[in-house]
């Protein structure tokens, strides 16, 4: 897991369980043709909406909003 993937995982883990967070991250990275070792900031635009769908399902609207805000900040160019 690279630094970006670890940061995404850490954000998810605050609101969801460790297992659920890892599963969501790994599955959604795979869906965009990446793995957690190769995901890059440029992938965030495609990755964030994919992550938010199961977050909404497993965590509810409030948690999804919190995670969306944090991931959106991460996705912004430096």
Helices and strands as residue ranges (DSSP letters): H 3-15, H 18-31, G 41-43, H 44-75
